[in-house]
């Protein structure tokens, strides 16, 4: 069975009602990114950061997977599918996909500020004073700017094994995630689904662009791959 590796970004969840990472003016929900998505921001104003993620968590619990998520699940009937996502939502899990690596963390989890391996499932609000078992403050289980991406090496190894690479809803401009395309085997077919693609077919060998939103693009690709 051929192995498909799928790289997903904010574009695949946009149709579910989750806003993309940042607005054109560099703000995220009216906040400077570094205020709410950096260790320095958390140190300066932890209550602001916790409140920000509490609102994102509530929003996530109110939305549902869309057709694009379910189309990736459908691919598992025909291929060995593994998803590497930059998204912190759980919509891939809720749609039934079985192999998912979250490069940038997970919104419905928190971790200890004392021991980053102490990770807890968390669907309620998180406040100052919510402590781990070692009496240290809990924080969102999110990879912030300036922090290492602990699952990057795993993602690289997954990408190296791809027989087909699919990229959905990500600009491929944010590193280190954008570097994953460089680790596929030579001559690996690459499909890029985005209504406004930021790459050209001339830039990468064997690249085919599908200029569609995620739901329509994955539907077209599902038909194409099933008929190969």
MARTI-909297 format. One line per field, with one value per residue (C-alpha): y, x, z; residue number from 1; residue in three letters. Coordinates in steps of 0.02 Angstrom, whole numbers, padded with zeros to 5 digits. Each point is the difference from the previous one (the first is absolute). Layout:
N
v	(Y;...)
u	(X;...)
w	(Z;...)
nr	(NUM;...)
rest	(ALA;...)
% end
This chain:
228
v	(00000;00169;00124;00173;00138;00152;00168;00110;00180;00126;-00007;-00173;00057;00169;-00078;-00062;00179;00005;00160;-00010;00034;00186;00145;00097;00134;-00125;-00006;-00155;00036;00180;-00050;00016;-00178;00010;00053;-00163;-00125;00016;-00047;00185;00044;-00134;00063;00180;-00029;-00181;00044;00078;-00154;-00123;00100;00004;-00190;-00024;00092;-00102;-00160;00047;00040;-00168;-00094;00087;-00047;-00163;-00083;00046;-00100;00017;-00087;-00141;-00018;-00032;-00135;-00075;-00013;-00126;-00128;-00001;00059;00003;00181;00100;00182;00130;00156;00174;00022;-00012;-00053;-00179;-00003;-00134;-00111;00035;-00044;-00169;00013;-00122;00062;00183;00096;00174;00103;00154;-00082;-00028;00124;-00130;-00044;00092;-00034;00039;00149;-00104;-00160;00014;-00189;00018;00023;-00004;-00004;00163;00061;00130;00173;00010;00128;00061;-00117;-00157;-00106;-00164;-00140;00080;00163;00098;00106;-00084;00083;-00033;-00147;00112;00027;00187;00111;-00024;-00177;-00162;-00110;-00165;-00109;00069;-00148;-00120;00101;-00006;-00190;-00016;00113;-00101;-00153;00085;-00074;00148;00169;00108;00179;00083;00175;00054;00132;-00103;00162;-00036;-00095;-00129;-00081;00070;-00097;-00168;00004;-00012;-00172;-00098;-00128;00056;-00008;-00012;00071;00157;00073;00177;00049;00185;00129;00125;-00107;00079;-00119;-00036;-00167;00051;00014;-00183;-00157;-00101;00136;00016;00146;-00014;00178;-00038;00020;-00152;-00088;00011;-00033;-00156;-00063;00018;-00079;-00144;-00043;00019;-00111;-00134;-00018;-00018)
u	(00000;00071;00039;-00077;00066;-00112;00063;-00144;-00013;-00132;-00086;-00071;-00089;-00059;-00158;-00044;-00001;00172;00089;00168;00155;00012;-00080;00087;00050;00099;-00126;-00084;-00174;00057;00159;00180;00057;00146;-00115;-00098;00114;00172;00085;00036;-00183;-00050;00130;-00058;-00187;-00050;-00182;-00017;00077;-00108;-00156;00047;00015;-00156;-00096;00083;-00042;-00183;-00008;00076;-00129;-00139;00059;00001;00112;-00039;-00003;00188;00035;-00119;00077;00169;-00081;-00074;00176;00042;-00109;00124;00167;00108;-00034;00098;-00041;00124;-00095;00051;-00173;-00032;-00183;-00063;-00105;00107;-00029;-00186;-00018;00077;00177;00110;00180;00025;00154;-00029;00155;-00057;-00088;-00182;-00127;-00094;00154;00103;00171;00103;00116;00117;00004;-00054;-00029;-00143;-00144;-00185;-00160;-00092;-00168;-00045;00072;00178;00040;00147;00006;-00039;00150;00078;00033;00168;-00085;00055;-00113;-00080;00013;-00075;00080;00045;00168;00026;00116;00179;-00031;00067;-00118;00021;-00086;00095;00119;-00148;-00084;00158;00009;-00183;00024;00150;-00112;-00132;-00047;-00116;00004;-00156;00007;-00163;-00036;00174;00109;00158;00081;00011;00154;00044;-00160;00030;00164;-00088;-00029;00188;00005;-00110;00084;00049;-00142;-00134;-00165;-00051;-00176;-00027;-00180;-00031;-00113;00143;00158;00161;00110;00013;00010;00168;00078;-00017;00019;-00161;-00108;-00182;-00103;-00187;-00068;-00148;-00054;00041;-00169;-00009;00184;00002;-00157;00086;00159;-00094;-00078;00166;00099;-00134;-00001;00188)
w	(00000;-00051;00138;-00011;00113;00019;00063;00059;00056;00050;-00170;00031;00159;-00066;-00074;00174;00063;00079;-00047;-00084;00102;-00019;-00091;-00137;00123;00104;00142;00069;00069;00029;00091;-00052;-00034;00121;00142;-00006;-00086;00076;00165;00026;-00020;00125;00125;-00020;00009;00034;00033;-00174;-00081;00097;-00041;-00183;-00008;00105;-00137;-00138;00095;00016;-00185;-00044;00104;-00098;-00175;-00098;-00129;-00180;-00161;-00024;00165;-00046;-00173;00081;00107;-00159;-00074;00137;-00090;-00143;00069;00156;00049;00128;00039;00060;00052;00051;00074;00186;-00019;00013;-00159;-00082;00151;00004;-00184;00034;-00071;00092;-00019;00045;00055;00072;-00036;00096;00148;00044;00065;00101;00101;00131;00071;00153;-00001;00109;-00104;-00182;-00010;00124;-00123;00047;-00102;00033;-00068;00132;00035;00065;00135;00103;00148;-00102;00045;-00052;00124;00039;00048;-00153;-00110;-00150;-00171;-00171;-00090;-00147;-00085;00013;-00101;00056;00064;-00072;-00102;00092;-00130;-00149;-00012;00003;-00138;-00106;00015;-00048;-00152;-00059;-00015;-00108;-00169;-00026;00088;00018;00065;00051;00062;00047;-00082;00022;00056;00188;00057;00054;-00066;-00174;-00010;00003;-00188;-00022;00081;-00122;-00111;-00173;-00127;00136;-00067;00096;00000;00065;00041;00027;-00084;-00003;-00010;00057;-00100;-00186;-00089;-00070;00173;00050;-00104;-00022;00079;-00051;00065;00031;00016;00112;00180;00105;-00013;-00190;-00026;00107;-00089;-00169;00065;00080;-00168;-00090;00119;00013;-00189;-00019)
nr	(1;2;3;4;5;6;7;8;9;10;11;12;13;14;15;16;17;18;19;20;21;22;23;24;25;26;27;28;29;30;31;32;33;34;35;36;37;38;39;40;41;42;43;44;45;46;47;48;49;50;51;52;53;54;55;56;57;58;59;60;61;62;63;64;65;66;67;68;69;70;71;72;73;74;75;76;77;78;79;80;81;82;83;84;85;86;87;88;89;90;91;92;93;94;95;96;97;98;99;100;101;102;103;104;105;106;107;108;109;110;111;112;113;114;115;116;117;118;119;120;121;122;123;124;125;126;127;128;129;130;131;132;133;134;135;136;137;138;139;140;141;142;143;144;145;146;147;148;149;150;151;152;153;154;155;156;157;158;159;160;161;162;163;164;165;166;167;168;169;170;171;172;173;174;175;176;177;178;179;180;181;182;183;184;185;186;187;188;189;190;191;192;193;194;195;196;197;198;199;200;201;202;203;204;205;206;207;208;209;210;211;212;213;214;215;216;217;218;219;220;221;222;223;224;225;226;227;228)
rest	(UNK;UNK;UNK;UNK;UNK;UNK;UNK;UNK;UNK;UNK;UNK;UNK;UNK;UNK;UNK;UNK;UNK;UNK;UNK;UNK;UNK;UNK;UNK;UNK;UNK;UNK;UNK;UNK;UNK;UNK;UNK;UNK;UNK;UNK;UNK;UNK;UNK;UNK;UNK;UNK;UNK;UNK;UNK;UNK;UNK;UNK;UNK;UNK;UNK;UNK;UNK;UNK;UNK;UNK;UNK;UNK;UNK;UNK;UNK;UNK;UNK;UNK;UNK;UNK;UNK;UNK;UNK;UNK;UNK;UNK;UNK;UNK;UNK;UNK;UNK;UNK;UNK;UNK;UNK;UNK;UNK;UNK;UNK;UNK;UNK;UNK;UNK;UNK;UNK;UNK;UNK;UNK;UNK;UNK;UNK;UNK;UNK;UNK;UNK;UNK;UNK;UNK;UNK;UNK;UNK;UNK;UNK;UNK;UNK;UNK;UNK;UNK;UNK;UNK;UNK;UNK;UNK;UNK;UNK;UNK;UNK;UNK;UNK;UNK;UNK;UNK;UNK;UNK;UNK;UNK;UNK;UNK;UNK;UNK;UNK;UNK;UNK;UNK;UNK;UNK;UNK;UNK;UNK;UNK;UNK;UNK;UNK;UNK;UNK;UNK;UNK;UNK;UNK;UNK;UNK;UNK;UNK;UNK;UNK;UNK;UNK;UNK;UNK;UNK;UNK;UNK;UNK;UNK;UNK;UNK;UNK;UNK;UNK;UNK;UNK;UNK;UNK;UNK;UNK;UNK;UNK;UNK;UNK;UNK;UNK;UNK;UNK;UNK;UNK;UNK;UNK;UNK;UNK;UNK;UNK;UNK;UNK;UNK;UNK;UNK;UNK;UNK;UNK;UNK;UNK;UNK;UNK;UNK;UNK;UNK;UNK;UNK;UNK;UNK;UNK;UNK;UNK;UNK;UNK;UNK;UNK;UNK;UNK;UNK;UNK;UNK;UNK;UNK)
% end
